[in-house]
Amino acid sequence: MLSAPRRGRPASGVLYLHGFNSGADSPKGVLMRRACEALGVPCITPQLPHRPGAALALAESRLAELGERPLVAGSSMGGFLATCLAERHDLDGVLINPAVRPADLVAEWVGERFANEHTGERFTIGRQHLAELAALTPEAVTPERYLLLLGSADEVLDPAHAFTLYRGARTLLHPGADHAFTVLSRHLPAVLAHGGHALPPEWQASQH
């Protein structure tokens, strides 16, 4: 098995955080809920606000619903938020093409308007987004707590940045996978194994 939890006890639940301008019912969020349902493991995939501080506060507020030691997971900006939670609460995490130095990334979007196709919300990126991201960014990360899933053909984020920040983490680089990481279903057994759970073979077969 690629990954195993740092502690002997299986994760008490899974919190999955979607990426920037995405939604709780994105394909990865739906897949995560279905996999957890097959195991009888609680799973929460909240719809996050576009402001980083509010998004992290909401995500943190849902942790208590998932028992003593939930597994935190996230994609892109959600991977950054999952890192914040994992470091704050000493949790294991699964990061899918995570945003690294997100304040630098979002700096290119200041003044740009966005519309969220999942919620219909419209908003403009302002300097406050950058300030919040900079304030939230952990000074250091603990690589051994993470499983890192990266696509070699990520067209949004350079995988090398994640390799550098999380050096020493268990890492899976999928050749040709893009930023959306549409191959997630193939790697859900490893994702859940990082939380100490084993997906049955019949579930895996049902995804093909």
C-alpha positions as CSV (number, residue, x, y, z in Angstrom):
1,M,0.0,0.0,0.0
2,L,1.3,3.4,-0.9
3,S,0.3,5.2,2.2
4,A,-0.5,4.5,5.9
5,P,-1.6,6.8,8.7
6,R,1.0,8.1,11.1
7,R,-1.1,6.7,13.9
8,G,-2.6,3.3,14.4
9,R,-6.2,4.5,14.6
10,P,-8.2,5.0,11.4
11,A,-9.4,8.5,10.6
12,S,-12.7,9.3,12.3
13,G,-14.0,11.1,9.2
14,V,-12.9,13.1,6.1
15,L,-13.1,16.8,5.4
16,Y,-12.6,17.6,1.7
17,L,-12.0,21.2,0.7
18,H,-12.6,22.2,-2.9
19,G,-10.4,24.6,-4.9
20,F,-10.8,28.3,-5.7
21,N,-14.1,29.2,-7.3
22,S,-15.2,25.6,-7.3
23,G,-17.8,23.8,-5.3
24,A,-18.8,21.1,-2.8
25,D,-20.4,19.2,-5.7
26,S,-17.4,19.3,-7.9
27,P,-16.4,15.9,-9.4
28,K,-13.7,15.3,-6.8
29,G,-16.0,16.3,-3.9
30,V,-18.7,13.9,-5.2
31,L,-16.1,11.1,-5.5
32,M,-14.8,11.6,-2.0
33,R,-18.3,11.4,-0.5
34,R,-19.1,8.3,-2.5
35,A,-15.9,6.5,-1.4
36,C,-16.5,7.5,2.2
37,E,-20.1,6.3,2.0
38,A,-18.9,2.9,0.8
39,L,-16.8,2.7,4.0
40,G,-19.4,4.1,6.3
41,V,-17.0,6.9,7.1
42,P,-18.4,10.4,7.7
43,C,-17.4,12.9,5.0
44,I,-18.1,16.7,4.8
45,T,-17.4,18.7,1.7
46,P,-18.4,22.3,2.6
47,Q,-19.2,25.0,0.1
48,L,-16.4,27.5,0.9
49,P,-16.6,31.3,0.7
50,H,-14.2,33.0,-1.8
51,R,-12.5,35.0,1.0
52,P,-9.6,32.8,2.4
53,G,-10.1,33.8,6.0
54,A,-13.8,33.0,5.9
55,A,-13.2,29.7,4.0
56,L,-10.7,28.5,6.6
57,A,-13.0,29.5,9.5
58,L,-15.9,27.6,8.0
59,A,-13.7,24.5,7.3
60,E,-12.3,24.6,10.8
61,S,-15.8,24.8,12.3
62,R,-16.8,21.6,10.6
63,L,-13.9,19.5,12.0
64,A,-15.7,18.9,15.3
65,E,-18.5,17.1,13.4
66,L,-16.0,14.4,12.2
67,G,-14.8,13.0,15.5
68,E,-11.4,13.0,17.2
69,R,-9.0,12.6,14.3
70,P,-10.4,13.4,10.9
71,L,-8.4,13.3,7.7
72,V,-8.2,16.6,5.9
73,A,-8.0,16.7,2.2
74,G,-8.1,19.4,-0.4
75,S,-7.5,20.3,-4.0
76,S,-5.6,23.4,-5.3
77,M,-6.5,26.3,-2.9
78,G,-8.4,23.7,-0.9
79,G,-5.1,21.9,-0.5
80,F,-3.6,25.1,0.9
81,L,-6.5,25.4,3.4
82,A,-6.1,21.7,4.3
83,T,-2.5,22.3,5.0
84,C,-3.4,25.1,7.4
85,L,-5.8,22.9,9.3
86,A,-3.4,19.9,9.4
87,E,-0.6,22.0,10.8
88,R,-2.9,23.8,13.3
89,H,-4.6,20.6,14.6
90,D,-1.8,18.0,14.1
91,L,-3.9,16.0,11.5
92,D,-3.0,13.9,8.5
93,G,-3.7,15.4,5.1
94,V,-4.1,14.5,1.5
95,L,-3.3,17.3,-1.0
96,I,-4.2,17.2,-4.7
97,N,-2.2,19.7,-6.8
98,P,-2.0,22.1,-3.8
99,A,-1.5,25.8,-4.1
100,V,1.9,26.8,-2.9
101,R,2.5,30.5,-2.0
102,P,-1.1,31.3,-2.9
103,A,-0.7,35.0,-2.2
104,D,1.7,35.2,-5.1
105,L,-0.7,33.3,-7.3
106,V,-3.7,35.5,-6.5
107,A,-1.7,38.7,-6.9
108,E,-2.1,38.2,-10.7
109,W,-5.9,38.3,-10.3
110,V,-6.4,41.5,-8.3
111,G,-9.3,43.5,-9.8
112,E,-10.5,40.5,-11.8
113,R,-14.1,39.5,-11.6
114,F,-15.2,35.9,-11.1
115,A,-18.5,34.0,-11.3
116,N,-18.9,30.7,-9.5
117,E,-20.8,28.3,-11.7
118,H,-21.7,26.1,-8.6
119,T,-23.3,28.9,-6.5
120,G,-24.0,31.8,-9.0
121,E,-21.9,34.1,-6.8
122,R,-20.0,36.9,-8.4
123,F,-17.1,38.6,-6.8
124,T,-13.9,40.6,-7.4
125,I,-10.5,39.7,-6.1
126,G,-9.1,42.5,-3.9
127,R,-6.0,43.2,-2.0
128,Q,-7.7,41.8,1.1
129,H,-7.5,38.4,-0.5
130,L,-3.7,38.6,-0.7
131,A,-3.4,39.9,2.9
132,E,-5.5,37.1,4.3
133,L,-3.6,34.4,2.3
134,A,-0.3,35.8,3.5
135,A,-1.4,35.9,7.1
136,L,-2.8,32.3,6.9
137,T,0.3,30.7,5.3
138,P,2.1,28.4,7.7
139,E,5.7,29.3,8.5
140,A,6.6,25.6,7.9
141,V,4.9,22.3,7.1
142,T,5.4,18.8,8.5
143,P,5.9,16.7,5.3
144,E,5.4,13.3,7.0
145,R,1.8,14.0,7.7
146,Y,0.8,14.3,4.0
147,L,0.0,12.3,1.0
148,L,0.7,14.4,-2.1
149,L,-1.1,13.7,-5.4
150,L,0.3,15.7,-8.3
151,G,-0.4,15.8,-12.0
152,S,2.7,16.2,-14.2
153,A,0.7,18.2,-16.8
154,D,-0.8,20.7,-14.3
155,E,-1.5,23.7,-16.4
156,V,-2.1,26.1,-13.5
157,L,0.5,25.2,-10.8
158,D,4.0,24.0,-11.2
159,P,4.3,20.6,-9.5
160,A,8.0,21.4,-8.6
161,H,6.8,24.0,-6.1
162,A,4.8,21.4,-4.2
163,F,7.7,18.9,-4.4
164,T,9.9,21.5,-2.8
165,L,7.6,22.6,0.0
166,Y,6.4,19.1,0.9
167,R,9.7,17.4,0.4
168,G,9.7,14.1,2.3
169,A,5.9,13.6,2.0
170,R,4.5,10.5,0.5
171,T,4.1,11.5,-3.1
172,L,2.3,10.2,-6.2
173,L,3.0,11.9,-9.5
174,H,0.5,10.9,-12.2
175,P,2.0,11.3,-15.7
176,G,-0.2,13.5,-17.9
177,A,-2.7,14.4,-15.2
178,D,-3.9,18.0,-15.4
179,H,-4.8,20.5,-12.6
180,A,-8.4,19.1,-12.4
181,F,-6.8,15.7,-11.6
182,T,-9.6,13.8,-13.3
183,V,-7.8,10.6,-12.4
184,L,-8.7,10.9,-8.7
185,S,-10.9,7.8,-8.8
186,R,-7.8,5.6,-9.5
187,H,-6.1,6.9,-6.4
188,L,-8.9,7.0,-3.9
189,P,-7.7,3.7,-2.4
190,A,-4.4,5.4,-1.5
191,V,-6.3,8.5,-0.3
192,L,-8.4,6.5,2.1
193,A,-5.4,4.3,3.1
194,H,-3.7,7.5,4.3
195,G,-6.5,7.7,6.8
196,G,-6.3,4.0,7.7
197,H,-9.2,2.8,5.7
198,A,-9.3,0.2,2.9
199,L,-11.7,0.5,0.0
200,P,-13.1,-2.8,-1.1
201,P,-12.0,-4.1,-4.6
202,E,-15.7,-4.1,-5.7
203,W,-15.9,-0.3,-5.2
204,Q,-12.8,0.2,-7.3
205,A,-14.3,-2.1,-10.0
206,S,-17.5,-0.1,-10.0
207,Q,-15.6,3.1,-11.0
208,H,-14.4,1.7,-14.3
